[in-house]
């Protein structure tokens, strides 16, 4: 099989409600898509989770466009008979994990059949508003992740009072200082599943006993196998959020899941405000997670998507079928 052509597209939709984190406020989500066309006339799509700016990771959409073009020019008309041959052709993209992730998502479908499955629903909220409360009661996720804010204790208490009692997680996006440690101690009584990335440096954890806080998970610091193992060995981290676009793709995450499970490290799989194509593959990996992961149902963030029926909510779980991209709504870049 040979890859004979490549197209790049973008797609942008408004969030139903602005996404507000300690680092950024977003009203829309622009995403990049790749289409790889084989000599058999088949098309395969991949979705990129990079952003337009480097607020979350250094690699931006502009970087991905540039590197994707270079990769295609180098490997156009090369014969690929196995997935491992594709992986070898991607080895030099280790410094561009979002690019590699997008390409490997498309290439994976050339060699493997996609199946239907379901995963636990884990919602993420930016503060407990009446609208958010209604949405949680209506959808009843198995886990609720709350973004850290000035009312975090009240928000956790309100979620803890919900009748369906979801697991509770806090995401601080590395925004806390030593002055916030008293709040972490107070939150410990709510038996949180974990707090995601409380500090910009894990060194701060060495000043406290492990049982003073809820369990700590790394996310932004889980940039590579090496950085993950260092956090485990030096700071006793035992929960890791694996994000395919930051680690180089679904195959890289599959390998890491095996490594970490052998060490009895708990796994969460995360996306980044994805559309339906990427969300399918994040959910596929989340089948092997130890906690409900960052998987949202169709229509949670956006009114429109590139995939129809991209994750149907069924009783606290999300049902996925193999995705089919509606290429007609994509904006052709090159």
N, C-alpha and C positions, 0 to 999 in steps of 0.2 A: 504494500500500500504506500502511496505517495501523497503528500500534501501539496496540492498544485496551486491553491489560491488562498488568500486571507483577506478578510474585511474587518474593519473596526467600526464600532457604532457606540453611541452613547444614548442614555435615556435618563430623564429627569422627572421626578414627581414631587409634589408637595407633601410634607408630613401632615397628617391629620391634626397634629398639635406640634408646635415647635419642640425640638429636642434640645434640652438645656443640660449641659454637664458643667463641672467645675472648669472645663477648658474651653468650651465653645457653645454657641447657640446656632442651631441649624433649622432653617425653614423648609429647605428642599434637599434632595439627595440626588446628585449626579453620579451615575455609574457607567463604567466602560464595559463593552462586550466585544468578544472576539468571535469570528466565524472562520473555521478552518474547513476547506473544501478538498476532498480527496479525489484521486484519479478515478474513483468509482462513482463520482458524482454525488457523494453524500456530504452533508453539512453537519458540523458539530460546533456547538456554542459553549463559550466559557464566560463567566462574569467576574469582573474585578472589583474588589472591595476597597481599593485605595480611594483617597479623597482628592479634591482639587488643590488643597493646601497641605502642608506638612504638620498640621496640628496634632495628628495622632501618630503618624509614622513618617519617616523621611521620604519614602517613595510616594510620589504623587501620580495623578492620572497622566500628566504630561510625560513623566518618566516612563510609565508603562507603555504609552503609545510609541515613544521613541525606541525602547528596547524590544518591543514586540516586532516592530518593523525590521530591526537588525537581525533578530532571531529567525524570522521568516526568510529573509534574504539569504541567510546562511544555510538554511535547511530545506528550502523549496526544492521539490522533486527528489529529495532523499528518500530511500525506501525504508519503511518501518514495518517489520514483520511481528514485533512483540512490543508490549508496553515498556519493557525494560530498555529497549532500544530508544524509545522516546525519552525515558528518564535520563539516559546517557547524553542525549542531545540537549538536555536542559541543565546539565551539571554546571555550566559556566554562568548560570543565572542565580547563583547562591546569594549575591548581593542585591538581587531584585526579587524578593520573595512574592510580592503581589503580582508581578508579571508572570513568574513561574506558576503561581497558583491558578491564574486565569487560563494559561495555556494548557496546563495539565488537566484542568477540569474538562476542557474540550477533548483532549486526547484520551482521557480515561474512557470516555464513551465509545471510542473507536474499537476498544478491545474488551469491554465488559458490558454485560446486560444490566440495565437498571431495573430495580424492583419496587413494588409498593411496600410501605411499612408505616408504622406509627411510633411516635415518641411522646414523652411527657411534655406538656405545655408549660413553659416558664416565661412569665411576663416581666417586663421591665417598666418601672414607672419613674417619673420625674416629679415627685411630690404627690401627696394625697389630696386631690381636689374632688369635689362632688362628682365630676365627670369620670375621673379615674376610679373612684369608689364604685360607681355604677358599672363601669366596664369590668372590674374585677369580679363583682358579684355575678354579673351576667355570664362571664366566661369561665370563672373558677379555675384559674391556673394551679398547677401543682406546686409551683414555686413563684414567689414574687421577689424581684430584685429592685431595691430602692436606691436611687442615686443620692449620694450624700448631699444634705442641704442643712440650712440652719434649723429646720424643724424636724431633724432626723429622728429624734426620740419619739415625738408625737406621731410621726408617720409609721414608725415600727410598731408602736402601741396600737394604732388603728388597724394595721394589717393583722396584728396578733389577735384582734377581737373578731375578725371575720369568721363567720360560722363554719366555713369549709376548711379552715386552718391549713393554709399552704406553708411550705418551707419558706423561710425568710432569709434573704441575702442582701448585703449592703455593698454598693460599689462606690468607692471613694476616689477613684482615678488619681491616686497618688497625691491627693490634695491636703491630707491631714498633717498636723505638726504635733509636737509633744504636748501642746496645750489642749489638744483634742482627746488625749488619752483618757481623761475622766469620763467623757461621753462613751468611749468604747467600753470602759468598765461597767457603766450603767447598762449599756445595751447587752452585755453578756448574759443578763438574767432572762433575756427573751429567747435564749437557746437558738441563736442564729446558726444557720448551716455554715456560714463563713462570711468574712469581710474581705472584699476583693480590693487588693492594692491600696491599703490605707496610706502608706508612706512613700515618699520619693526614694528613700534609701532604706533597705532592709536592716541596715546597721542599727536603727532605732529600736528594733525588736530585741536586741541584745541587752537592753536596759531593763527589761521586764521579764517576769516569769511567764511561761507559756499559758498557764491557766488563768492569767489575769484578763485576757481578752478572749473574744470569740475566735474560732479557728481563722487563720489568715491564708488567703489564696493569692497567688501571683497571676497577673494577666499581662500588663504591659512589659513586665520583666521576663516573660516567657518568650524570648525572641529566638532562641535556638536550643538545641539539645544541651549544649555546653552551659548556657546561662541557667537553664532549668535545673540541671544536676548540681550546679554550684549553689543555687538557692536552697535546694534540698539538703545538701551536705553541710553548708555553713550556718544556715539559719533555721533548720528544722521544718521547712515548709513541707506540708503534706497534702496540699490541694493545688492543682495547676489548671489554669484555663488555657486551652489550646485553641488558637485561632488559625485556620488554614492559610489565610492570605498573609499572615505575618510569618508563618513558619515555612512557607514555600509550597503549600498545596495539600490536597487530601491524602496523597500517598505518604508525604512526610509525617502527617499527623497519625496515620495508621501505624507507621513504624514507632512513633513516640508513645502511642497508647500501649503497645506491647512492652516497651522498655519500662514505662512507669508502672504499669500493673504488676510487673515482675518485682518491683520495689515496694509494692503496697501503697503507692501514691494514688490519691483520689483524682479523678479526671472530670473536668467540665469542658464542654465544647462551645465555642463562642463564634458569633458572626459579627458583622458591623452594619446594622441597618440595611440588610440585604433585600434584594428583589428575589423573586421566586426561584430562579435558576440556582443561584448560590445557596439559597436557603434549603433547597432540596439536599445538596451535598453536605451542608453543615448538619442537617438533621440525620443524614445517613451515618455520619460519624458519631452523632450523639446517641445512637443506639448502644454504644459501648461506654457511655459516660456513667459515673457513679451518682451524679445529681441531675435533676432536670436542668437542661442546658438553655442557652439563649436562643430558643426557637419560638418564633411567633407564627400565628395562623395567618391565612390570607386576609388582607384588609386591615391588619392591626395598625401598621404605620401609614399605609397609602391606600387611596381609593382605586388606583390603577396599578397594574403590574405587567411585566412582560410574559408572565405565565398565567394561564387561566387555571383556576382551582389549585393554587399553589399552597396547599396545606389546609385541609378542612378540619375545623375544630369539632371533636367528638368526645364529649364528656371528660374534659381535662387532658385529653391527648390530641395530637395533631396527626392526621392521616395524610400521607404523601403518595402521590403516584408519579411515575417517571415524567419529567417535565418536557413540555413542548413549547419552544420559544415562538412568540408572535413577532416575527422579524419585521412585519409591516409597520409596527409602531416605533421601531428603533430609528435613530437618526444616523445616517451613514456618514462616517468621518473620512474614511479612506479604504 
